[in-house]
């Protein structure tokens, strides 16, 4: 294919950008061959090949077999966690903002058979049903400059964690123990704090908001948060009989109609996500200078449809700020959709522990690169940037 002058210039600019990103991680590869393979892998993930699997990535790189790709994911010596740390610094440098929101959620990877590490019959939001899958828990970063995936943990079900023969076959390190998804979220948040990731709030869905241990840990660390909870969650509130634990839905039922405020939680695929919102103060014996609220969201079209969030942050925080943070939770779903559709986050063909972390981490880096390019294009007044025009 013969490219026009403008197209040649564009491809060269993107390729140069990918190579600069690769330089951020090049030092993690002790030998030239895996270092080169990592660069080709990133280029392949960002290329328009139909499937980002071993054969197609190898073909794009000019290889006759996928063995080189397989060695990068399963053979060469390199630490995906160190590359993850480089990814964080890249995100901080290019997308970092003190008003950012960290978002946690999980996504499913549909798999066949029983050999892929962590696979079992479990509910997957990706499939919308219970089926054979792996589950990855992710931490996303959403700032005014862009959104991208920041950290990851493979959920290892208890049946896997307790089966040492199966663990050895899949290469699960001996130090790995069973952790709930909220516990994995805490681990990733601890790493974000240690890395100096700038952010103002944390949010997650009911899986994480309903975990009281996680909420207490967030308060001890003084991390402001807006966490979705179930309607039957009990929260401390001031009643006629003094401080008591009251069900979430009962607290919300006491909100006067005049106290509901209609506002948008951000733009969605069909425009602004407009709901009615109300904040109820809870925790009458809370810490001075801190605010504790139940945030209720009510559908405009169907007022009987409500959702609830437990909130902690600086006293005097405006309702609109709590709504803004609650709306940021959807950004991680957008990250999953983009990363799977554009850089092959779910298109791996590895079964072992190291292979999963290596592919996922490189795919996250490729996705972060796209987020940075979009932000740079927006700042320069460019339009229409959706994916990298890298060609084989």
C-alpha positions in Angstrom: 0.0 0.0 0.0 1.3 3.4 -1.0 0.7 6.1 1.6 0.2 9.8 0.9 2.6 12.4 2.3 0.2 13.4 5.1 -0.5 9.8 6.1 3.2 9.0 6.1 3.8 11.9 8.4 1.0 10.8 10.7 2.2 7.2 10.9 5.7 8.4 11.7 4.5 10.7 14.4 2.5 7.9 16.1 5.4 5.4 15.8 7.8 7.9 17.4 5.3 8.3 20.2 5.1 4.6 20.8 8.9 4.3 20.9 9.0 7.1 23.5 6.5 5.1 25.6 8.7 2.0 25.2 11.7 3.9 26.5 9.8 4.3 29.8 9.9 0.5 30.3 13.0 -0.4 28.2 15.2 -0.7 31.4 13.0 -3.5 32.7 14.4 -5.8 30.0 17.9 -6.9 30.6 18.6 -8.1 27.1 18.1 -6.5 23.6 15.9 -9.3 22.3 13.0 -9.1 24.9 13.4 -5.3 24.8 12.8 -5.4 21.0 9.9 -7.9 21.4 8.2 -5.6 23.9 8.3 -2.7 21.5 6.9 -4.9 18.7 4.2 -6.1 21.0 3.1 -2.6 21.9 3.1 -1.7 18.2 1.0 -4.8 17.5 -1.5 -4.0 20.2 -1.9 -0.5 18.8 -2.1 -1.7 15.2 -5.3 -2.3 13.2 -4.8 -6.1 13.1 -8.2 -7.9 13.6 -7.1 -10.0 16.6 -4.3 -9.2 19.0 -3.3 -12.9 19.4 0.0 -14.6 19.1 -0.2 -15.5 15.4 -1.5 -12.1 14.2 0.9 -10.1 16.3 3.8 -12.3 15.1 2.7 -11.8 11.5 2.6 -8.0 11.9 6.1 -8.1 13.3 7.3 -10.2 10.3 7.7 -13.5 12.2 6.8 -16.8 10.6 5.7 -18.3 14.0 4.3 -16.9 17.2 7.2 -18.3 19.3 8.8 -14.9 19.8 5.5 -13.5 21.1 5.1 -16.5 23.4 8.6 -16.1 24.8 7.9 -12.5 25.7 4.8 -13.5 27.6 6.1 -16.8 29.1 9.8 -17.2 28.6 12.0 -14.1 29.0 12.9 -12.8 32.4 11.2 -9.5 33.2 8.9 -8.2 36.0 5.4 -7.1 34.9 5.0 -5.3 38.3 7.9 -3.0 37.5 6.4 -2.2 34.2 3.1 -1.5 36.0 5.0 1.0 38.2 6.4 2.7 35.0 2.9 2.9 33.6 1.8 4.7 36.8 4.6 7.3 36.4 3.7 7.7 32.7 0.0 8.4 33.7 1.0 10.8 36.5 3.3 12.7 34.1 0.8 13.1 31.3 -2.7 12.8 32.9 -2.1 13.5 36.5 -4.4 16.1 38.2 -5.2 16.7 41.9 -8.9 16.6 41.2 -8.8 13.1 39.7 -10.9 10.1 40.8 -9.7 6.6 41.3 -12.3 4.0 40.2 -12.3 0.2 41.0 -14.3 -2.4 39.1 -13.8 -5.9 37.7 -14.2 -7.3 34.2 -14.5 -10.8 32.9 -12.4 -12.7 30.4 -14.4 -15.6 28.8 -12.3 -18.8 28.7 -12.8 -22.4 27.8 -11.5 -25.4 29.7 -10.0 -25.5 33.2 -6.3 -24.7 32.7 -6.3 -20.9 32.5 -5.2 -19.5 35.9 -8.2 -18.4 38.0 -10.8 -19.7 35.6 -14.0 -21.1 37.0 -17.8 -20.8 36.5 -18.5 -17.4 37.9 -20.7 -14.4 37.1 -19.1 -12.1 34.5 -20.5 -8.7 33.6 -18.8 -9.1 30.3 -21.1 -12.0 29.4 -24.0 -10.9 31.6 -24.3 -14.4 33.0 -22.5 -17.1 34.9 -20.0 -18.9 32.8 -16.4 -20.1 32.5 -14.2 -17.0 32.9 -11.4 -15.3 34.6 -12.0 -12.1 36.5 -9.6 -9.2 36.7 -10.0 -6.4 39.2 -8.8 -3.0 37.9 -8.1 0.4 39.2 -8.7 3.2 36.8 -7.6 6.9 36.8 -10.1 9.5 35.6 -8.9 13.2 35.5 -9.8 16.3 33.5 -7.1 15.2 31.1 -8.3 11.7 30.4 -9.0 8.3 31.7 -7.1 5.0 31.6 -6.4 1.8 33.6 -3.8 2.2 36.3 -3.4 -1.1 38.1 -4.7 -4.7 38.0 -5.1 -7.9 40.0 -6.2 -11.3 38.8 -9.0 -12.6 41.1 -7.9 -16.1 42.3 -11.0 -17.9 43.6 -10.6 -19.8 46.8 -10.9 -23.2 45.1 -7.8 -22.2 43.1 -6.0 -20.6 46.1 -6.3 -23.8 48.1 -5.3 -26.2 45.3 -1.5 -26.3 45.4 -1.1 -28.8 42.5 -3.2 -26.6 40.3 -1.4 -23.5 41.4 2.0 -25.0 40.6 0.9 -26.0 37.1 -0.4 -22.4 36.4 2.7 -20.8 37.9 0.9 -19.0 40.8 3.6 -17.7 43.2 3.7 -19.3 46.6 3.2 -15.9 48.3 -0.2 -15.4 46.7 -3.2 -16.1 49.0 -6.9 -15.8 48.5 -8.1 -12.2 48.6 -11.6 -10.9 48.2 -12.1 -8.3 45.4 -12.4 -5.4 48.0 -9.1 -6.7 49.5 -7.5 -6.5 46.1 -8.9 -3.0 45.7 -7.2 -2.0 48.9 -3.9 -3.4 47.8 -4.0 -1.4 44.6 -5.0 1.7 46.5 -2.0 1.2 48.8 0.3 1.0 45.8 -1.3 4.2 44.3 -0.6 6.1 47.6 3.0 4.8 47.7 3.5 5.9 44.1 2.3 9.4 44.7 -0.7 9.2 42.4 -2.5 12.5 42.6 -6.3 12.1 43.2 -9.1 13.6 45.3 -11.7 10.8 45.4 -12.2 7.1 45.2 -15.4 5.3 43.9 -16.6 1.8 43.3 -19.8 -0.2 42.9 -21.7 -2.2 45.5 -19.1 -5.0 45.6 -16.7 -2.6 47.1 -19.1 -0.1 48.8 -20.8 -2.9 50.8 -17.5 -4.0 52.3 -17.2 -2.3 55.7 -13.6 -3.2 56.2 -12.7 -1.4 53.0 -14.7 1.6 54.0 -13.1 1.8 57.4 -9.7 1.5 55.9 -10.5 4.3 53.5 -11.5 6.5 56.5 -8.3 5.6 58.4 -6.3 6.7 55.4 -8.5 9.8 55.0 -9.4 8.9 51.4 -12.6 10.7 50.4 -15.0 8.3 48.7 -18.4 7.8 47.1 -19.3 4.1 47.2 -22.4 2.4 45.9 -24.2 0.4 48.5 -27.3 -1.8 48.6 -30.7 -0.6 49.7 -30.6 -2.8 52.9 -27.2 -1.5 54.0 -27.4 -0.1 57.6 -25.8 3.3 58.3 -25.5 5.2 61.6 -27.8 8.2 61.6 -29.5 10.5 64.2 -33.1 9.4 64.9 -35.7 10.4 67.5 -34.3 7.7 69.7 -30.7 8.9 69.3 -27.9 7.5 67.0 -29.1 4.2 65.5 -28.2 2.1 62.5 -30.9 2.6 59.9 -31.5 1.0 56.5 -30.4 3.0 53.5 -33.8 2.9 51.8 -35.5 4.0 55.0 -33.2 7.0 55.3 -33.8 8.0 51.7 -37.6 7.7 52.1 -37.5 10.5 54.6 -36.1 13.0 52.1 -38.7 15.8 51.3 -39.6 16.3 47.6 -38.1 19.8 47.8 -34.7 18.4 48.8 -34.2 16.5 45.5 -31.9 18.2 43.0 -31.9 17.4 39.3 -28.5 17.4 37.8 -26.2 15.4 35.5 -23.7 12.9 36.6 -21.7 13.3 33.4 -22.2 12.5 29.7 -23.1 9.1 28.6 -23.5 7.4 25.2 -26.9 9.1 24.8 -26.0 12.5 26.3 -26.0 13.8 29.9 -26.9 11.3 32.6 -29.6 13.3 34.4 -31.1 12.1 37.7 -32.6 13.5 40.8 -30.2 13.5 43.7 -30.4 14.1 47.5 -27.7 14.0 50.2 -28.6 12.9 53.8 -26.1 13.6 56.6 -25.2 10.5 58.6 -22.7 9.7 61.3 -23.8 12.2 64.0 -20.7 11.3 66.0 -18.2 11.7 63.1 -14.8 13.2 63.1 -14.7 17.1 63.2 -14.0 18.6 59.7 -15.2 15.4 58.0 -18.5 14.9 56.3 -20.6 11.7 56.1 -23.5 11.4 53.8 -25.9 9.0 52.2 -26.3 10.0 48.6 -29.5 8.9 46.9 -30.0 8.8 43.1 -33.6 8.7 41.7 -34.6 8.0 38.1 -36.4 10.9 36.4 -38.5 8.6 34.3 -39.2 6.1 37.1 -39.1 7.7 40.5 -39.4 4.3 42.2 -36.0 3.4 40.8 -33.3 4.4 43.3 -29.6 3.8 43.9 -27.6 4.7 46.9 -24.0 5.7 47.8 -22.2 6.1 51.1 -19.9 9.1 51.1 -17.0 10.4 53.2 -15.1 13.6 52.6 -14.4 17.2 53.7 -17.2 18.8 55.6 -19.2 21.2 53.4 -18.7 19.2 50.2 -21.4 20.3 47.8 -24.0 17.9 46.5 -22.8 18.5 43.0 -19.3 17.3 43.9 -20.6 14.1 45.3 -22.7 13.6 42.1 -19.6 14.3 40.0 -17.6 11.6 41.7 -20.5 9.1 41.6 -20.7 9.7 37.8 -17.0 9.0 37.4 -17.7 5.3 38.2 -18.8 4.8 34.6 -15.4 5.8 33.2 -13.9 2.5 34.1 -16.5 0.7 32.0 -15.5 2.9 29.2 -11.9 2.0 29.8 -12.7 -1.7 29.6 -14.6 -1.2 26.4 -11.8 0.8 24.8 -9.0 -1.5 26.0 -10.8 -4.6 24.8 -11.8 -3.1 21.5 -8.7 -1.1 20.6 -5.6 -2.8 22.2 -6.8 -6.4 22.7 -7.0 -6.4 26.5 -9.0 -9.6 26.4 -7.4 -11.2 23.3 -4.6 -13.1 25.0 -3.8 -16.8 24.6 -1.9 -17.5 27.8 -2.8 -19.8 30.7 -0.2 -19.1 33.3 0.0 -16.4 36.0 3.0 -14.5 34.5 1.5 -14.5 31.0 -1.7 -13.0 32.2 0.0 -10.1 34.1 2.4 -9.5 31.2 -0.2 -9.2 28.5 -2.6 -7.2 30.6 0.1 -4.7 31.7 1.4 -4.1 28.2 -2.2 -3.7 27.0 -2.8 -1.2 29.8 0.3 0.8 28.7 -0.9 0.8 25.1 -4.3 2.1 26.3 -2.7 4.8 28.4 -0.8 5.9 25.4 -4.0 6.4 23.5 -5.5 8.4 26.4 -2.4 10.6 26.4 -2.6 11.1 22.6 -6.2 12.1 22.9 -5.5 14.6 25.6 -2.7 16.1 23.5 -4.9 16.3 20.5 -7.7 18.0 22.5 -5.2 20.5 23.8 -4.0 21.2 20.3 -7.6 21.5 19.0 -7.4 18.4 16.9 -10.4 16.1 16.4 -11.2 12.6 15.5 -8.5 10.7 17.4 -9.7 7.3 18.2 -6.9 4.8 17.8 -3.3 4.7 16.6 -2.8 4.4 12.8 0.2 2.0 13.2 0.7 -0.2 10.1 2.6 -3.3 9.6 
